[in-house]
Amino acid sequence: MSYQFGHIECYARSPKRGYNIHDIRREAERESGYCDHVANPEPPTIVYGCTPREAVELAEEWGEQERDARGRKLRRDAPVMLGGVLSYPRGGDHWEAFKNMSVRWLTEKYGSRLVSVIEHQDEANPHLHFYCVPRPGESFDVLHEGRAASAAIKRKTAQNGGQHHASEMKMAYNRAMRGWQDELHAGVGVHMGLARMGPRRSRLEGSGQWKAFTRALKAIVDAEMIARQANDNRRIELDQREIRLTDDVVEARGFLDSKEDELKAREAELAAKFDQYHRELSEAKNLLRSRSDEIRKERDAAHDERERLDQREAYLDSKEAEIDANTPDTIKAQNRAFKAMIHALVAGVPEAQLRELGKTMSREQRQHLMAVMESQGKGYSR
């Protein structure tokens, strides 16, 4: 069984010694002249965030904007980027799980300060490089536990008026970095079957003890991997079920939406028809009201005309009675014959001829002709 390998380092824009951020970027991106240790260099795979070049640009931008504790611009040899390596044994069976778990641990630990993670597969062991940049206004020490612990010792002794000792600062630095390794092992290594320390550091005497330890650790890790795989399968099954249910809900919602649209369209159609019916009904009522007024006027006019005719007839009857009273029987007989003739003429002769005939009659005869014509619906004066 293998043991974990994790390492972090601070990089400046122009260090007094060692590599700068641009050297690290060129090595990570496999530029010629910066990866001579690799027999067959291959371009890195971006696993998280941006490219190494973009990470360096972010680090330079942070370095230009930040100030030191005295408010001065950062020196060119001040660290501006944290770089780290997490390696996995070449013969391991769970590289993808290691990679995913490592990225999750890095994001939980560094948050938005983690700007890039890349993968290299062209060396003896597959590994990840990661790069972190402080947030604006932060000290670089927030990224590096060792530097933060050492600086804390220095500040504490200064506040107490004492003189700090390099040995104390180094001890604090080493304790903090062991803590970083412990965090890495708890977050990644133990789940991947990687020992926290190698056999030389474990102080297990004899190869038998070391082998027993690694066998026990492997059994634990295998059991964890089986359980994790079962959980992953269960999670996938639940996710797929949720997707199916979501699809069903979306389909049902789409069906309901379409039905709602149909109902709205039908409602609009019925509303339009109702409006049209209401308009037609209103027009019919207005027409009926107008026609009723006309009929009433016509009825009133007919009634008035009937009264006039009745009065005319009564007048003629009275005149006729008066004439009869003063006329001999022979003349009465002639008058009756004349009236019968007039009735016959009015019934069979056109109005125009009757009017011409009336011109030849006496005044009384003409009045009688006019009365008979009016009683039969003909007008003498038309």
Secondary structure, 3 states (H helix, E strand, C coil): CCECEEEEEEEECCCCCCCEHHHHHHHHCCCCCCCCCCCCCCCCEEEEECCHHHHHHHHHHHHHHCECCCCCECCCCCEEEEEEEEECCCCCCCHHHHHHHHHHHHHHHHHHHEEEEEEECCCCCCEEEEEECCCCCCCHHHCCHHHHHHHHHHHHHHHCCCCCCHHHHHHHHHHHHHHHHHHHHHHCHHHHCCECCCHHHHCCCCHHHHHHHHHHHHHHHHHHHHHHHHHHHHHHHHHHHHHHHHHHHHHHHHHHHHHHHHHHHHHHHHHHHHHHHHHHHHHHHHHHHHHHHHHHHHHHHHHHHHHHHHHHHHHHHHHHHHHHHHCCHHHHHHHHHHHHHHHHHHHHCCHHHHHHHHCCCCHHHHHHHHHHHHHCCCCCCC
